[in-house]
Amino acid sequence: MDFVTKLPKSSQGYDVIWVIVDRLTKSAIFTPIRETDPMDKLARIYLKEVVTRHGIPVSIISDRDPRFASNFWRSLQNAL
């Protein structure tokens, strides 16, 4: 999981691409988001785009960005 940031805004206001890669199948999900989207929205997107398609992952690899990590996991646990 990682983010491509500092992109020009799209007509819908998206300025970040959230990249989620399945290591087993090498498939990738590219989700447009806004830099200002709250963590609970990202948790809902994760449930919709990843968990509903592939189930709950056995492991998740990220760069452990502290701005993202703790708030995202808390929001994801609440959403589950």
N, C-alpha and C positions, 0 to 999 in steps of 0.2 A: 504494500500500500504506500502510495506516495502522492504528492501534489505537484502539478505543473502550475506555477504561479506567475504573477506579473504579466499576464496576457492582456491584450486590449479587450475591452468589454464588447460582448456580442450585442446584437439588437435586443436580446432578452435580458441583458444585464449580467451574463455569466462572465467571470474573469479568471476562473481557475478550472483545471481539469483534474479530477480525482481518478488516479490510475490504480486499479486493483487487478492483480495477476494471480491466476491459479497456477501454482508451481507444477502440479501433476499434469494438467492438460495443456499448459502454456497459453491458455486463453486469457484474454484481457478484457476488462470492462473499463470504458472511459466515460466518466460521468461529469457533465458540466455542472459546476456549482458556483456560488458567489463567495467571495472572500469573507463576507459578513454573515454567511449562513451560520446559525447557532449549532452547537454540537448535537442537540436532540434531533435536528433536521437531518444531519449527517447519519446519525444512528438509524433513523427511519429509512433513509436512502439505502444504507447498507443492508438492512433487513430485506427491503424490497428487491434490490439488485443482486445480492449475493446469497443470503440465507434462503430465500424462497426458491432460488434456482439450484443451489448446490448443497443446501443444508448448512448446519453450523460447522465452521472449519475446525480442523484438529489443531492447527497452529496458524498464527498470523505474524508476518514479519513486517516491521515498519522501522523507520529511522529513530523512533522513540522521541520525537519532538515533544518536549514537555508541555508546550501550549496545546497540543492535540491529544496526547496519550491519556492522561487521567480523566479529562472531561469527556472524551469520546467513550471510554470504557464505562464510565459511570452512566452515561446516557444510553449506551447499548444495553447494559444490564437492566436499567429501568424499562426499556422498550421490550425486552424479552419477558 
